């Protein structure tokens, strides 16, 4: 066992005040979804052994979901998503910290506004969620540059190595982010329980680099255990479990379903998905376990959600608990979010990063969320799971039904995994288990109906009860009002048996549903079929009363658990329960409701009055001893549509008389990129400080009159295009390239375009102007720790004239200010170099009265850039949560649309692409006030955008209060 506190590893020594002990109890043993009061907890140490983490000496099974604050640019909605994560039974979150999101140029860092990670970490503390902090420096995450700042492409030295150039750069980042993380550690009364260095660092490994990352963390005050996430199985080396660079708790990434969402019936394409134990001195850590998928082939995220749906979760997640004995989990993703602006990595993702996650991009809950809740309440509430060893499993009468078992060596509690021997099958199988439990030998029937897996428990002290064994799974249990209340569940229409131990015959009353009871030799045996919700009240027998609720998967998902100062409560109904407060005799729920529905509450006897979101709910007492009443759903919400649109064409850069004298001269002859131009000056956009979005080039040459074609080459990343004008005449477009090699000249690879010169356009001896608009789609990740990939150029990489050797001189212009941001609020990833962006056409307050009237629904536009603007006033009812999207109805022609909401770039619609709905998060979109919507349409040919509308995804009564995100206008 290793202990951690200030100063790093030392001998175990645990001291903890009463308040912190209470918080640890809430997190580690109750499965509660509301934290203790938000007062700062005393500082205390973290220990661990081969079984689990320990906080204040109390074992913790860490069940965390990944959340990316940088993919949700509305800080008040961070609370909303984290409350949803907590309500699913998660006791932790895994947080990447994105270097490039905070640093537009070397030496400049921003931790304010949508980048206020101190606020984020304070919020996790308030909500009682542990944090695994993951500051990289490299994070991947399918984000531009893998989280590296774009300016790093101009720093000599291989990234993700101990090269001096890179070392100086990453220390600059860590010395800023680490102190923020450090002051929020559990060891200082905060939430950070572990610190992850680097990310999936296997290719091009450099132990000295890993060692320095650890030293830097310790020097910056990090004293919690240091972890790493190896990808993706034992074939990837090293594990960082021993030797130079080794971490205290090595972990493994597992994505067994792969990412082929077009075939959601795929089962275990990348293996069994059982996390490997990498250290005998540390817990088994599933650091990144698949909880969704990127949509590599444009199947749509609903298909990705199906690929990684509840059946997969049951079989693989439960196997990881029992087969591997894992007690630390990070599920990627719990909520995906949005690649707003130019945040996304170009080759794998588009605007939506929904990821097929349990919580959708629009913050809606899915069937996957229900399964997370069923499992999460169990694993964080049944304490013996935190320390188990393999034991002999019950014998199955059917070889097609496999069993595996673990037991807690202290309590004797047994956990038995029941699944198909062939994980891929969906057969309906039955078996009889011969089970030697701590309370005697049992013979029990089980059934696997389709792809399924169960964790059955025996020998468990369920509150004041003794659970001998059950073929129903435990979701949660709580001591409420002098009795135990427990929720058990099973697959619909399968048999269930629960055996409880009593000193004498108890009284059994079936309140709802059907169940038979028999008592003998101290056993109370209940037999039933999982159908609807069966309620059984057991009293007497030498124990306190027990209300046992036996349901199906669907019925179990209707329950929520929260804690109050007077003890836990269970709630049945509502779309979401965020928290509960018991004051005097009034129990108030913060809950979301999609409709008017009955809400049932199991609460301490002092709760005599029920309110939901502060509104009184007339309630009666049921035969189950609960309070129930009808809570009001949302008001009818009217969503207005854009009425008057204005339109203006731009791209004056294409005209030969455009004044580009203020542009940067592109005359560099060297570059740090390992990919060198075949000839001429370096034209790479990043070398001139223009890193994101569109970049304009203007080249001048003296014509000979013999020019037959313009030959160009550009690297844009997947989906990028470039367009060409000569003396104001549009010549056409070409797809930008996605690959380049250091050992091969980039001309004619990788994105060649040949554009014929129209006859008579050029005259000998006259100056000609070549205008090129390049749409860069973001920067490559650095998955292979290879600068050829990471430092691959963006923009033009080669240009020549066929039929003429006339030299071309170039000027370049990208986002206004380049690395010197004029808009620090929205940050470096919001804007590219379109004329309208540089002129503020996307901003609120821009004067557009001189623009023509015209709607994207009926306007035909030519090649180039056309802007549409409109205003929209919303007046949504207070106390409601409306998830709204911008919906494109379909147009014609090759075009793409940049979507600006109050100046925030919320994504890119590609005509004919898979994504037509674009999330507009509250805060960015003002729900109570005026909004400016601007669309920049970049067309390769004559096109129509089609109708554009504001569409409600869902409206709930409840939610969190969301303030407007600052949106500086055209005035600054």
Helices and strands as residue ranges (DSSP letters): E 2-5, E 8-10, H 18-25, I 26-30, E 46-48, E 53-55, E 58-60, E 62-67, G 69-71, H 75-87, E 92-96, H 99-102, G 113-115, H 117-127, E 130-134, G 144-147, G 150-154, H 164-182, G 186-188, E 192-196, H 207-219, E 225-230, E 249-254, E 285-290, H 301-307, H 310-312, I 313-317, H 318-322, E 328-335, H 367-381, G 383-386, E 389-391, E 395-396, E 401-407, E 414-420, E 428-437, E 440-449, E 453-462, E 465-470, E 473-480, E 483-490, E 495-501, E 507-512, E 516-520, E 523-529, E 533-539, E 546-552, H 553-556, E 559-564, E 567-572, E 576-583, E 586-592, E 597-602, E 609-612, E 615-617, E 620-621, E 627-631, E 645-649, G 652-654, E 664-665, G 685-688, E 694-702, E 709-715, E 721-726, E 729-735, E 752-756, E 767-775, H 787-790, E 795-802, E 809-813, H 835-838, E 852-853, E 864-875, E 880-888, E 895-901, E 904-910, E 917-919, E 928-939, E 948-957
